[in-house]
Amino acid sequence: MNKLMQGIERFWKEEEGTETVEWALVAGLIVAGAAAVFTLIGTNVERVMTLINGELDTVQ
């Protein structure tokens, strides 16, 4: 058990890969934000296209 605690402590104090993890988190947040924006835009575009289609049907 002592070796496990020492390993955890060593891992916790090590800072050599934290920058990579931070950049991965930033990239993940950017991707999640872009997906949310595209979903909102897609919904609005679909609504506008449906309205246009309805208007075109009434003209013909």
C-alpha distance matrix in Angstrom:
0.0 3.8 5.5 5.1 6.4 8.7 9.9 10.7 12.4 14.3 15.4 16.5 18.5 20.1 23.5 25.0 25.4 25.8 29.6 29.6 27.7 30.1 33.1 31.8 31.6 35.1 36.5 35.1 36.8 40.0 40.0 39.4 42.2 44.6 44.0 44.8 47.9 49.1 48.7 50.8 53.4 53.6 54.3 57.0 58.6 58.7 60.4 63.0 63.8 64.3 66.7 68.6 68.8 70.3 72.8 73.9 74.4 76.7 78.7 79.5
3.8 0.0 3.8 5.4 5.2 6.2 8.6 9.9 10.5 12.2 14.2 15.2 16.6 18.3 21.9 23.5 24.4 24.9 28.6 29.0 27.4 29.7 32.7 31.9 31.8 35.1 36.7 35.6 37.2 40.3 40.7 40.2 42.8 45.2 45.0 45.8 48.7 50.1 49.9 51.9 54.4 54.8 55.6 58.2 59.8 60.1 61.8 64.2 65.1 65.8 68.1 69.9 70.3 71.8 74.2 75.3 76.0 78.3 80.2 81.0
5.5 3.8 0.0 3.8 5.4 5.0 6.0 8.6 9.7 10.3 12.1 14.0 15.3 16.3 20.0 21.1 21.9 22.9 26.5 26.6 25.3 27.9 30.7 29.8 30.1 33.4 34.7 33.8 35.7 38.6 38.9 38.7 41.4 43.6 43.4 44.5 47.4 48.5 48.5 50.7 53.0 53.4 54.4 57.0 58.3 58.7 60.6 62.9 63.6 64.5 66.9 68.5 68.9 70.5 72.9 73.8 74.6 77.0 78.8 79.5
5.1 5.4 3.8 0.0 3.8 5.4 5.1 6.2 8.6 9.8 10.5 12.2 14.3 15.3 18.8 20.0 20.3 21.0 24.7 24.6 22.9 25.5 28.3 27.2 27.2 30.6 31.9 30.8 32.6 35.7 35.8 35.5 38.2 40.5 40.1 41.1 44.1 45.3 45.1 47.3 49.7 50.0 50.9 53.5 55.0 55.3 57.1 59.5 60.2 61.0 63.4 65.1 65.4 67.0 69.5 70.4 71.1 73.5 75.3 76.1
6.4 5.2 5.4 3.8 0.0 3.8 5.4 5.1 6.1 8.5 9.8 10.4 12.3 14.2 17.6 19.4 20.1 20.2 23.9 24.4 22.6 24.7 27.8 27.1 26.8 30.0 31.7 30.7 32.1 35.3 35.8 35.3 37.8 40.3 40.1 40.9 43.8 45.2 45.1 47.0 49.5 50.1 50.9 53.3 55.0 55.4 57.1 59.4 60.4 61.2 63.4 65.2 65.7 67.2 69.5 70.6 71.4 73.7 75.5 76.5
8.7 6.2 5.0 5.4 3.8 0.0 3.8 5.4 5.0 6.1 8.5 9.8 10.6 12.2 15.8 17.5 18.7 19.2 22.9 23.5 22.2 24.4 27.4 27.0 27.0 30.1 31.8 31.2 32.8 35.7 36.3 36.2 38.6 40.9 41.1 42.0 44.7 46.1 46.4 48.2 50.5 51.2 52.3 54.6 56.1 56.7 58.5 60.7 61.6 62.6 64.8 66.4 67.0 68.7 70.9 71.9 72.8 75.1 76.8 77.8
9.9 8.6 6.0 5.1 5.4 3.8 0.0 3.8 5.4 5.1 6.1 8.5 10.0 10.5 14.1 15.2 15.9 16.9 20.5 20.7 19.4 21.9 24.7 24.0 24.4 27.6 29.0 28.3 30.2 33.0 33.4 33.5 36.1 38.2 38.2 39.4 42.1 43.3 43.6 45.7 47.8 48.4 49.6 52.0 53.3 53.9 55.8 58.0 58.7 59.8 62.1 63.6 64.1 65.9 68.1 69.0 70.0 72.3 74.0 74.8
10.7 9.9 8.6 6.2 5.1 5.4 3.8 0.0 3.8 5.5 5.0 6.1 8.7 9.9 13.1 14.8 15.1 15.2 19.0 19.4 17.6 19.8 22.8 22.1 22.0 25.2 26.9 26.0 27.5 30.6 31.1 30.9 33.3 35.7 35.7 36.7 39.4 40.8 40.9 42.8 45.1 45.8 46.8 49.2 50.7 51.3 53.1 55.2 56.2 57.2 59.4 61.0 61.6 63.2 65.4 66.5 67.4 69.7 71.4 72.4
12.4 10.5 9.7 8.6 6.1 5.0 5.4 3.8 0.0 3.8 5.4 5.0 6.2 8.6 11.9 14.2 15.3 15.1 18.8 19.9 18.4 20.1 23.3 23.2 22.9 25.8 27.8 27.4 28.6 31.5 32.5 32.3 34.5 36.9 37.3 38.1 40.6 42.3 42.6 44.3 46.5 47.5 48.5 50.6 52.2 53.1 54.7 56.8 57.9 59.0 61.0 62.6 63.4 65.0 67.1 68.2 69.3 71.5 73.1 74.2
14.3 12.2 10.3 9.8 8.5 6.1 5.1 5.5 3.8 0.0 3.8 5.5 5.3 6.1 9.8 11.5 13.1 13.7 17.1 18.1 17.2 19.2 22.1 22.2 22.5 25.2 27.0 26.9 28.5 31.1 32.0 32.3 34.5 36.6 37.2 38.3 40.7 42.2 42.8 44.6 46.6 47.5 48.8 50.9 52.2 53.2 55.1 56.9 57.9 59.2 61.3 62.7 63.5 65.3 67.3 68.3 69.5 71.8 73.2 74.2
15.4 14.2 12.1 10.5 9.8 8.5 6.1 5.0 5.4 3.8 0.0 3.8 5.5 5.2 8.3 9.8 10.4 10.8 14.5 15.0 13.8 16.1 18.9 18.7 19.0 21.9 23.5 23.3 25.0 27.6 28.4 28.7 31.0 33.1 33.5 34.7 37.1 38.5 39.1 41.0 43.0 43.8 45.2 47.3 48.6 49.5 51.4 53.3 54.2 55.5 57.7 59.0 59.8 61.6 63.7 64.6 65.7 68.1 69.5 70.5
16.5 15.2 14.0 12.2 10.4 9.8 8.5 6.1 5.0 5.5 3.8 0.0 3.8 5.6 7.9 10.6 11.2 10.3 14.0 15.2 13.6 15.1 18.4 18.4 18.1 20.8 23.0 22.7 23.8 26.7 27.8 27.8 29.7 32.2 32.8 33.6 35.9 37.7 38.2 39.8 41.9 43.0 44.1 46.1 47.7 48.7 50.3 52.3 53.4 54.6 56.6 58.1 59.1 60.7 62.7 63.8 65.0 67.2 68.7 69.8
18.5 16.6 15.3 14.3 12.3 10.6 10.0 8.7 6.2 5.3 5.5 3.8 0.0 3.8 6.3 9.3 11.1 10.5 13.8 15.6 14.8 15.8 19.0 19.8 19.7 21.9 24.2 24.5 25.5 28.0 29.5 29.8 31.5 33.8 34.8 35.7 37.7 39.6 40.3 41.8 43.7 45.0 46.3 48.1 49.6 50.8 52.5 54.2 55.4 56.9 58.7 60.1 61.2 63.0 64.7 65.8 67.2 69.3 70.7 71.9
20.1 18.3 16.3 15.3 14.2 12.2 10.5 9.9 8.6 6.1 5.2 5.6 3.8 0.0 3.8 5.8 7.9 8.3 11.4 12.9 12.7 14.3 16.9 17.7 18.3 20.5 22.4 23.0 24.4 26.6 27.9 28.6 30.4 32.4 33.5 34.7 36.6 38.2 39.2 40.9 42.6 43.7 45.3 47.2 48.3 49.6 51.5 53.1 54.1 55.7 57.7 58.8 59.9 61.8 63.6 64.5 66.0 68.2 69.4 70.6
23.5 21.9 20.0 18.8 17.6 15.8 14.1 13.1 11.9 9.8 8.3 7.9 6.3 3.8 0.0 3.8 5.9 5.5 8.0 10.2 10.4 11.3 13.9 15.2 15.8 17.6 19.6 20.6 21.8 23.8 25.4 26.3 27.8 29.7 31.1 32.3 34.0 35.6 36.9 38.4 39.9 41.3 43.0 44.6 45.8 47.3 49.1 50.5 51.6 53.4 55.2 56.3 57.4 59.5 61.1 62.0 63.6 65.8 66.9 68.1
25.0 23.5 21.1 20.0 19.4 17.5 15.2 14.8 14.2 11.5 9.8 10.6 9.3 5.8 3.8 0.0 3.8 5.8 7.4 8.6 10.0 11.5 13.2 14.4 16.0 17.6 19.0 20.3 22.0 23.5 24.9 26.3 27.9 29.4 30.8 32.4 34.0 35.3 36.8 38.6 39.8 41.0 43.0 44.6 45.4 47.0 49.1 50.3 51.2 53.1 55.1 55.9 57.0 59.2 60.8 61.4 63.1 65.5 66.4 67.5
25.4 24.4 21.9 20.3 20.1 18.7 15.9 15.1 15.3 13.1 10.4 11.2 11.1 7.9 5.9 3.8 0.0 3.8 5.5 5.4 6.5 8.8 10.2 10.9 12.7 14.6 15.6 16.8 18.8 20.4 21.4 22.8 24.7 26.1 27.3 29.0 30.7 31.9 33.3 35.2 36.4 37.5 39.5 41.2 42.0 43.4 45.6 46.9 47.7 49.5 51.6 52.5 53.4 55.7 57.3 58.0 59.5 62.0 63.0 64.0
25.8 24.9 22.9 21.0 20.2 19.2 16.9 15.2 15.1 13.7 10.8 10.3 10.5 8.3 5.5 5.8 3.8 0.0 3.8 5.4 5.0 6.1 8.6 9.8 10.5 12.3 14.2 15.2 16.5 18.4 19.9 21.0 22.5 24.3 25.7 27.0 28.7 30.2 31.5 33.2 34.6 35.9 37.7 39.3 40.4 41.9 43.8 45.2 46.2 48.0 49.9 50.9 52.0 54.1 55.7 56.5 58.1 60.4 61.4 62.6
29.6 28.6 26.5 24.7 23.9 22.9 20.5 19.0 18.8 17.1 14.5 14.0 13.8 11.4 8.0 7.4 5.5 3.8 0.0 3.8 5.4 5.0 6.2 8.6 9.8 10.5 12.3 14.1 15.4 16.6 18.4 19.9 21.1 22.6 24.3 25.8 27.0 28.6 30.3 31.8 32.9 34.3 36.4 37.8 38.6 40.4 42.4 43.5 44.5 46.5 48.3 49.1 50.4 52.5 54.0 54.7 56.5 58.7 59.6 60.9
29.6 29.0 26.6 24.6 24.4 23.5 20.7 19.4 19.9 18.1 15.0 15.2 15.6 12.9 10.2 8.6 5.4 5.4 3.8 0.0 3.8 5.4 5.2 6.2 8.7 9.9 10.5 12.3 14.3 15.4 16.5 18.3 20.0 21.1 22.5 24.4 25.8 26.9 28.6 30.5 31.5 32.6 34.7 36.4 37.0 38.6 40.8 42.0 42.7 44.7 46.7 47.4 48.5 50.8 52.3 52.9 54.6 57.0 57.9 58.9
27.7 27.4 25.3 22.9 22.6 22.2 19.4 17.6 18.4 17.2 13.8 13.6 14.8 12.7 10.4 10.0 6.5 5.0 5.4 3.8 0.0 3.8 5.5 5.0 6.2 8.7 9.8 10.4 12.4 14.3 15.3 16.4 18.4 19.9 21.0 22.6 24.4 25.7 26.9 28.8 30.2 31.3 33.1 34.9 35.9 37.2 39.3 40.7 41.6 43.3 45.4 46.3 47.3 49.4 51.2 51.9 53.4 55.8 56.9 58.0
30.1 29.7 27.9 25.5 24.7 24.4 21.9 19.8 20.1 19.2 16.1 15.1 15.8 14.3 11.3 11.5 8.8 6.1 5.0 5.4 3.8 0.0 3.8 5.4 5.1 6.3 8.7 9.8 10.7 12.5 14.3 15.4 16.6 18.5 20.0 21.2 22.7 24.4 25.8 27.3 28.7 30.1 31.9 33.4 34.5 36.1 38.0 39.2 40.4 42.2 44.0 45.0 46.3 48.3 49.8 50.7 52.4 54.6 55.6 56.9
33.1 32.7 30.7 28.3 27.8 27.4 24.7 22.8 23.3 22.1 18.9 18.4 19.0 16.9 13.9 13.2 10.2 8.6 6.2 5.2 5.5 3.8 0.0 3.8 5.4 5.0 6.1 8.5 9.8 10.5 12.3 14.2 15.3 16.4 18.3 20.0 21.1 22.4 24.3 25.9 26.8 28.2 30.3 31.7 32.5 34.2 36.3 37.3 38.3 40.3 42.2 42.9 44.2 46.4 47.8 48.5 50.3 52.6 53.4 54.6
31.8 31.9 29.8 27.2 27.1 27.0 24.0 22.1 23.2 22.2 18.7 18.4 19.8 17.7 15.2 14.4 10.9 9.8 8.6 6.2 5.0 5.4 3.8 0.0 3.8 5.5 5.1 6.1 8.7 9.9 10.5 12.2 14.2 15.3 16.4 18.4 20.0 21.0 22.5 24.5 25.6 26.6 28.7 30.4 31.2 32.6 34.8 36.1 36.8 38.7 40.8 41.6 42.6 44.8 46.5 47.1 48.7 51.1 52.1 53.1
31.6 31.8 30.1 27.2 26.8 27.0 24.4 22.0 22.9 22.5 19.0 18.1 19.7 18.3 15.8 16.0 12.7 10.5 9.8 8.7 6.2 5.1 5.4 3.8 0.0 3.8 5.4 5.0 6.2 8.7 9.9 10.5 12.3 14.2 15.3 16.5 18.4 19.9 21.1 22.7 24.3 25.5 27.2 28.9 30.1 31.4 33.3 34.8 35.9 37.5 39.4 40.6 41.7 43.6 45.3 46.3 47.8 50.0 51.1 52.4
35.1 35.1 33.4 30.6 30.0 30.1 27.6 25.2 25.8 25.2 21.9 20.8 21.9 20.5 17.6 17.6 14.6 12.3 10.5 9.9 8.7 6.3 5.0 5.5 3.8 0.0 3.8 5.4 5.1 6.3 8.7 9.9 10.6 12.3 14.3 15.4 16.6 18.3 20.0 21.3 22.5 24.1 26.0 27.3 28.3 30.1 31.9 33.1 34.3 36.2 37.9 38.8 40.2 42.2 43.6 44.6 46.4 48.4 49.4 50.8
36.5 36.7 34.7 31.9 31.7 31.8 29.0 26.9 27.8 27.0 23.5 23.0 24.2 22.4 19.6 19.0 15.6 14.2 12.3 10.5 9.8 8.7 6.1 5.1 5.4 3.8 0.0 3.8 5.4 5.1 6.2 8.6 9.9 10.5 12.3 14.3 15.3 16.4 18.3 20.1 20.9 22.2 24.4 25.9 26.5 28.2 30.4 31.4 32.3 34.3 36.2 36.9 38.1 40.4 41.9 42.5 44.3 46.6 47.5 48.6
35.1 35.6 33.8 30.8 30.7 31.2 28.3 26.0 27.4 26.9 23.3 22.7 24.5 23.0 20.6 20.3 16.8 15.2 14.1 12.3 10.4 9.8 8.5 6.1 5.0 5.4 3.8 0.0 3.8 5.4 5.1 6.1 8.6 9.9 10.6 12.4 14.3 15.3 16.5 18.5 19.9 20.8 22.7 24.6 25.5 26.8 28.9 30.4 31.2 32.9 34.9 36.0 36.9 39.0 40.8 41.6 43.0 45.3 46.5 47.6
36.8 37.2 35.7 32.6 32.1 32.8 30.2 27.5 28.6 28.5 25.0 23.8 25.5 24.4 21.8 22.0 18.8 16.5 15.4 14.3 12.4 10.7 9.8 8.7 6.2 5.1 5.4 3.8 0.0 3.8 5.4 5.1 6.1 8.5 9.8 10.6 12.3 14.2 15.3 16.6 18.3 19.7 21.3 22.8 24.1 25.7 27.3 28.8 30.0 31.7 33.4 34.6 35.9 37.8 39.4 40.4 42.0 44.1 45.3 46.6
40.0 40.3 38.6 35.7 35.3 35.7 33.0 30.6 31.5 31.1 27.6 26.7 28.0 26.6 23.8 23.5 20.4 18.4 16.6 15.4 14.3 12.5 10.5 9.9 8.7 6.3 5.1 5.4 3.8 0.0 3.8 5.5 5.1 6.1 8.6 9.9 10.5 12.2 14.2 15.4 16.3 18.0 20.0 21.2 22.1 24.0 25.9 26.9 28.0 30.1 31.7 32.6 34.0 36.1 37.4 38.3 40.2 42.2 43.2 44.6
40.0 40.7 38.9 35.8 35.8 36.3 33.4 31.1 32.5 32.0 28.4 27.8 29.5 27.9 25.4 24.9 21.4 19.9 18.4 16.5 15.3 14.3 12.3 10.5 9.9 8.7 6.2 5.1 5.4 3.8 0.0 3.8 5.4 5.1 6.1 8.6 9.9 10.5 12.2 14.3 15.2 16.1 18.3 20.0 20.6 22.1 24.3 25.6 26.3 28.2 30.3 31.1 32.1 34.3 35.9 36.6 38.2 40.6 41.6 42.7
39.4 40.2 38.7 35.5 35.3 36.2 33.5 30.9 32.3 32.3 28.7 27.8 29.8 28.6 26.3 26.3 22.8 21.0 19.9 18.3 16.4 15.4 14.2 12.2 10.5 9.9 8.6 6.1 5.1 5.5 3.8 0.0 3.8 5.5 5.1 6.3 8.7 10.0 10.6 12.5 14.3 15.2 16.7 18.7 19.9 21.1 22.9 24.6 25.6 27.1 29.1 30.4 31.4 33.2 35.0 36.0 37.4 39.6 40.9 42.2
42.2 42.8 41.4 38.2 37.8 38.6 36.1 33.3 34.5 34.5 31.0 29.7 31.5 30.4 27.8 27.9 24.7 22.5 21.1 20.0 18.4 16.6 15.3 14.2 12.3 10.6 9.9 8.6 6.1 5.1 5.4 3.8 0.0 3.8 5.4 5.1 6.2 8.6 9.9 10.7 12.3 14.1 15.6 16.8 18.2 19.9 21.5 22.8 24.2 25.9 27.5 28.7 30.1 31.9 33.4 34.6 36.2 38.2 39.3 40.9
44.6 45.2 43.6 40.5 40.3 40.9 38.2 35.7 36.9 36.6 33.1 32.2 33.8 32.4 29.7 29.4 26.1 24.3 22.6 21.1 19.9 18.5 16.4 15.3 14.2 12.3 10.5 9.9 8.5 6.1 5.1 5.5 3.8 0.0 3.8 5.4 5.1 6.1 8.5 9.9 10.4 11.9 14.2 15.4 16.1 17.9 19.9 20.9 22.0 24.0 25.7 26.5 27.9 30.0 31.4 32.3 34.1 36.2 37.1 38.5
44.0 45.0 43.4 40.1 40.1 41.1 38.2 35.7 37.3 37.2 33.5 32.8 34.8 33.5 31.1 30.8 27.3 25.7 24.3 22.5 21.0 20.0 18.3 16.4 15.3 14.3 12.3 10.6 9.8 8.6 6.1 5.1 5.4 3.8 0.0 3.8 5.5 5.2 6.1 8.7 9.9 10.3 12.3 14.3 15.1 16.2 18.4 20.0 20.7 22.3 24.4 25.5 26.4 28.4 30.2 31.1 32.5 34.8 36.0 37.2
44.8 45.8 44.5 41.1 40.9 42.0 39.4 36.7 38.1 38.3 34.7 33.6 35.7 34.7 32.3 32.4 29.0 27.0 25.8 24.4 22.6 21.2 20.0 18.4 16.5 15.4 14.3 12.4 10.6 9.9 8.6 6.3 5.1 5.4 3.8 0.0 3.8 5.5 5.1 6.3 8.6 9.8 10.8 12.6 14.3 15.4 16.9 18.7 20.0 21.3 23.1 24.6 25.8 27.4 29.1 30.4 31.8 33.7 35.2 36.6
47.9 48.7 47.4 44.1 43.8 44.7 42.1 39.4 40.6 40.7 37.1 35.9 37.7 36.6 34.0 34.0 30.7 28.7 27.0 25.8 24.4 22.7 21.1 20.0 18.4 16.6 15.3 14.3 12.3 10.5 9.9 8.7 6.2 5.1 5.5 3.8 0.0 3.8 5.4 5.2 6.1 8.4 10.0 10.7 12.1 14.1 15.5 16.6 18.2 20.0 21.4 22.5 24.1 25.9 27.2 28.5 30.2 32.1 33.2 34.8
49.1 50.1 48.5 45.3 45.2 46.1 43.3 40.8 42.3 42.2 38.5 37.7 39.6 38.2 35.6 35.3 31.9 30.2 28.6 26.9 25.7 24.4 22.4 21.0 19.9 18.3 16.4 15.3 14.2 12.2 10.5 10.0 8.6 6.1 5.2 5.5 3.8 0.0 3.8 5.5 5.0 5.8 8.5 9.8 10.2 11.9 14.1 15.1 16.0 17.9 19.8 20.7 21.9 24.0 25.5 26.3 28.0 30.2 31.2 32.5
48.7 49.9 48.5 45.1 45.1 46.4 43.6 40.9 42.6 42.8 39.1 38.2 40.3 39.2 36.9 36.8 33.3 31.5 30.3 28.6 26.9 25.8 24.3 22.5 21.1 20.0 18.3 16.5 15.3 14.2 12.2 10.6 9.9 8.5 6.1 5.1 5.4 3.8 0.0 3.8 5.5 5.1 6.2 8.7 9.9 10.5 12.4 14.4 15.3 16.5 18.6 20.0 20.9 22.6 24.6 25.7 26.9 29.0 30.5 31.7
50.8 51.9 50.7 47.3 47.0 48.2 45.7 42.8 44.3 44.6 41.0 39.8 41.8 40.9 38.4 38.6 35.2 33.2 31.8 30.5 28.8 27.3 25.9 24.5 22.7 21.3 20.1 18.5 16.6 15.4 14.3 12.5 10.7 9.9 8.7 6.3 5.2 5.5 3.8 0.0 3.8 5.4 5.2 6.4 8.7 10.0 10.8 12.6 14.4 15.6 17.0 18.6 20.1 21.4 23.0 24.6 26.0 27.7 29.2 30.8
53.4 54.4 53.0 49.7 49.5 50.5 47.8 45.1 46.5 46.6 43.0 41.9 43.7 42.6 39.9 39.8 36.4 34.6 32.9 31.5 30.2 28.7 26.8 25.6 24.3 22.5 20.9 19.9 18.3 16.3 15.2 14.3 12.3 10.4 9.9 8.6 6.1 5.0 5.5 3.8 0.0 3.8 5.4 5.1 6.1 8.5 9.9 10.6 12.1 14.1 15.4 16.4 18.1 19.9 21.2 22.4 24.2 26.0 27.1 28.7
53.6 54.8 53.4 50.0 50.1 51.2 48.4 45.8 47.5 47.5 43.8 43.0 45.0 43.7 41.3 41.0 37.5 35.9 34.3 32.6 31.3 30.1 28.2 26.6 25.5 24.1 22.2 20.8 19.7 18.0 16.1 15.2 14.1 11.9 10.3 9.8 8.4 5.8 5.1 5.4 3.8 0.0 3.8 5.5 5.1 6.0 8.6 9.9 10.4 12.2 14.3 15.3 16.2 18.2 20.0 20.8 22.3 24.5 25.7 27.0
54.3 55.6 54.4 50.9 50.9 52.3 49.6 46.8 48.5 48.8 45.2 44.1 46.3 45.3 43.0 43.0 39.5 37.7 36.4 34.7 33.1 31.9 30.3 28.7 27.2 26.0 24.4 22.7 21.3 20.0 18.3 16.7 15.6 14.2 12.3 10.8 10.0 8.5 6.2 5.2 5.4 3.8 0.0 3.8 5.5 5.2 6.3 8.8 10.0 10.6 12.5 14.4 15.3 16.6 18.6 20.1 21.2 23.0 24.7 26.2
57.0 58.2 57.0 53.5 53.3 54.6 52.0 49.2 50.6 50.9 47.3 46.1 48.1 47.2 44.6 44.6 41.2 39.3 37.8 36.4 34.9 33.4 31.7 30.4 28.9 27.3 25.9 24.6 22.8 21.2 20.0 18.7 16.8 15.4 14.3 12.6 10.7 9.8 8.7 6.4 5.1 5.5 3.8 0.0 3.8 5.4 5.1 6.3 8.6 9.9 10.7 12.4 14.2 15.4 16.7 18.4 20.1 21.5 22.9 24.8
58.6 59.8 58.3 55.0 55.0 56.1 53.3 50.7 52.2 52.2 48.6 47.7 49.6 48.3 45.8 45.4 42.0 40.4 38.6 37.0 35.9 34.5 32.5 31.2 30.1 28.3 26.5 25.5 24.1 22.1 20.6 19.9 18.2 16.1 15.1 14.3 12.1 10.2 9.9 8.7 6.1 5.1 5.5 3.8 0.0 3.8 5.4 5.1 6.1 8.5 9.9 10.5 12.1 14.2 15.4 16.4 18.2 20.2 21.1 22.7
58.7 60.1 58.7 55.3 55.4 56.7 53.9 51.3 53.1 53.2 49.5 48.7 50.8 49.6 47.3 47.0 43.4 41.9 40.4 38.6 37.2 36.1 34.2 32.6 31.4 30.1 28.2 26.8 25.7 24.0 22.1 21.1 19.9 17.9 16.2 15.4 14.1 11.9 10.5 10.0 8.5 6.0 5.2 5.4 3.8 0.0 3.8 5.5 5.1 6.1 8.7 9.9 10.4 12.3 14.3 15.2 16.4 18.6 20.1 21.3
60.4 61.8 60.6 57.1 57.1 58.5 55.8 53.1 54.7 55.1 51.4 50.3 52.5 51.5 49.1 49.1 45.6 43.8 42.4 40.8 39.3 38.0 36.3 34.8 33.3 31.9 30.4 28.9 27.3 25.9 24.3 22.9 21.5 19.9 18.4 16.9 15.5 14.1 12.4 10.8 9.9 8.6 6.3 5.1 5.4 3.8 0.0 3.8 5.5 5.2 6.3 8.7 9.9 10.7 12.5 14.3 15.4 17.0 18.7 20.4
63.0 64.2 62.9 59.5 59.4 60.7 58.0 55.2 56.8 56.9 53.3 52.3 54.2 53.1 50.5 50.3 46.9 45.2 43.5 42.0 40.7 39.2 37.3 36.1 34.8 33.1 31.4 30.4 28.8 26.9 25.6 24.6 22.8 20.9 20.0 18.7 16.6 15.1 14.4 12.6 10.6 9.9 8.8 6.3 5.1 5.5 3.8 0.0 3.8 5.4 5.1 6.2 8.6 9.9 10.6 12.3 14.3 15.6 16.7 18.7
63.8 65.1 63.6 60.2 60.4 61.6 58.7 56.2 57.9 57.9 54.2 53.4 55.4 54.1 51.6 51.2 47.7 46.2 44.5 42.7 41.6 40.4 38.3 36.8 35.9 34.3 32.3 31.2 30.0 28.0 26.3 25.6 24.2 22.0 20.7 20.0 18.2 16.0 15.3 14.4 12.1 10.4 10.0 8.6 6.1 5.1 5.5 3.8 0.0 3.8 5.4 5.0 6.0 8.5 9.8 10.4 12.2 14.4 15.3 16.6
64.3 65.8 64.5 61.0 61.2 62.6 59.8 57.2 59.0 59.2 55.5 54.6 56.9 55.7 53.4 53.1 49.5 48.0 46.5 44.7 43.3 42.2 40.3 38.7 37.5 36.2 34.3 32.9 31.7 30.1 28.2 27.1 25.9 24.0 22.3 21.3 20.0 17.9 16.5 15.6 14.1 12.2 10.6 9.9 8.5 6.1 5.2 5.4 3.8 0.0 3.8 5.5 5.0 6.2 8.7 9.8 10.5 12.6 14.4 15.6
66.7 68.1 66.9 63.4 63.4 64.8 62.1 59.4 61.0 61.3 57.7 56.6 58.7 57.7 55.2 55.1 51.6 49.9 48.3 46.7 45.4 44.0 42.2 40.8 39.4 37.9 36.2 34.9 33.4 31.7 30.3 29.1 27.5 25.7 24.4 23.1 21.4 19.8 18.6 17.0 15.4 14.3 12.5 10.7 9.9 8.7 6.3 5.1 5.4 3.8 0.0 3.8 5.4 5.1 6.2 8.6 9.9 10.8 12.6 14.6
68.6 69.9 68.5 65.1 65.2 66.4 63.6 61.0 62.6 62.7 59.0 58.1 60.1 58.8 56.3 55.9 52.5 50.9 49.1 47.4 46.3 45.0 42.9 41.6 40.6 38.8 36.9 36.0 34.6 32.6 31.1 30.4 28.7 26.5 25.5 24.6 22.5 20.7 20.0 18.6 16.4 15.3 14.4 12.4 10.5 9.9 8.7 6.2 5.0 5.5 3.8 0.0 3.8 5.4 5.1 6.1 8.6 10.0 10.6 12.6
68.8 70.3 68.9 65.4 65.7 67.0 64.1 61.6 63.4 63.5 59.8 59.1 61.2 59.9 57.4 57.0 53.4 52.0 50.4 48.5 47.3 46.3 44.2 42.6 41.7 40.2 38.1 36.9 35.9 34.0 32.1 31.4 30.1 27.9 26.4 25.8 24.1 21.9 20.9 20.1 18.1 16.2 15.3 14.2 12.1 10.4 9.9 8.6 6.0 5.0 5.4 3.8 0.0 3.8 5.4 5.1 6.2 8.8 10.0 10.9
70.3 71.8 70.5 67.0 67.2 68.7 65.9 63.2 65.0 65.3 61.6 60.7 63.0 61.8 59.5 59.2 55.7 54.1 52.5 50.8 49.4 48.3 46.4 44.8 43.6 42.2 40.4 39.0 37.8 36.1 34.3 33.2 31.9 30.0 28.4 27.4 25.9 24.0 22.6 21.4 19.9 18.2 16.6 15.4 14.2 12.3 10.7 9.9 8.5 6.2 5.1 5.4 3.8 0.0 3.8 5.4 5.1 6.5 8.9 10.3
72.8 74.2 72.9 69.5 69.5 70.9 68.1 65.4 67.1 67.3 63.7 62.7 64.7 63.6 61.1 60.8 57.3 55.7 54.0 52.3 51.2 49.8 47.8 46.5 45.3 43.6 41.9 40.8 39.4 37.4 35.9 35.0 33.4 31.4 30.2 29.1 27.2 25.5 24.6 23.0 21.2 20.0 18.6 16.7 15.4 14.3 12.5 10.6 9.8 8.7 6.2 5.1 5.4 3.8 0.0 3.8 5.4 5.2 6.4 8.9
73.9 75.3 73.8 70.4 70.6 71.9 69.0 66.5 68.2 68.3 64.6 63.8 65.8 64.5 62.0 61.4 58.0 56.5 54.7 52.9 51.9 50.7 48.5 47.1 46.3 44.6 42.5 41.6 40.4 38.3 36.6 36.0 34.6 32.3 31.1 30.4 28.5 26.3 25.7 24.6 22.4 20.8 20.1 18.4 16.4 15.2 14.3 12.3 10.4 9.8 8.6 6.1 5.1 5.4 3.8 0.0 3.8 5.4 5.1 6.4
74.4 76.0 74.6 71.1 71.4 72.8 70.0 67.4 69.3 69.5 65.7 65.0 67.2 66.0 63.6 63.1 59.5 58.1 56.5 54.6 53.4 52.4 50.3 48.7 47.8 46.4 44.3 43.0 42.0 40.2 38.2 37.4 36.2 34.1 32.5 31.8 30.2 28.0 26.9 26.0 24.2 22.3 21.2 20.1 18.2 16.4 15.4 14.3 12.2 10.5 9.9 8.6 6.2 5.1 5.4 3.8 0.0 3.8 5.5 5.5
76.7 78.3 77.0 73.5 73.7 75.1 72.3 69.7 71.5 71.8 68.1 67.2 69.3 68.2 65.8 65.5 62.0 60.4 58.7 57.0 55.8 54.6 52.6 51.1 50.0 48.4 46.6 45.3 44.1 42.2 40.6 39.6 38.2 36.2 34.8 33.7 32.1 30.2 29.0 27.7 26.0 24.5 23.0 21.5 20.2 18.6 17.0 15.6 14.4 12.6 10.8 10.0 8.8 6.5 5.2 5.4 3.8 0.0 3.8 5.6
78.7 80.2 78.8 75.3 75.5 76.8 74.0 71.4 73.1 73.2 69.5 68.7 70.7 69.4 66.9 66.4 63.0 61.4 59.6 57.9 56.9 55.6 53.4 52.1 51.1 49.4 47.5 46.5 45.3 43.2 41.6 40.9 39.3 37.1 36.0 35.2 33.2 31.2 30.5 29.2 27.1 25.7 24.7 22.9 21.1 20.1 18.7 16.7 15.3 14.4 12.6 10.6 10.0 8.9 6.4 5.1 5.5 3.8 0.0 3.8
79.5 81.0 79.5 76.1 76.5 77.8 74.8 72.4 74.2 74.2 70.5 69.8 71.9 70.6 68.1 67.5 64.0 62.6 60.9 58.9 58.0 56.9 54.6 53.1 52.4 50.8 48.6 47.6 46.6 44.6 42.7 42.2 40.9 38.5 37.2 36.6 34.8 32.5 31.7 30.8 28.7 27.0 26.2 24.8 22.7 21.3 20.4 18.7 16.6 15.6 14.6 12.6 10.9 10.3 8.9 6.4 5.5 5.6 3.8 0.0
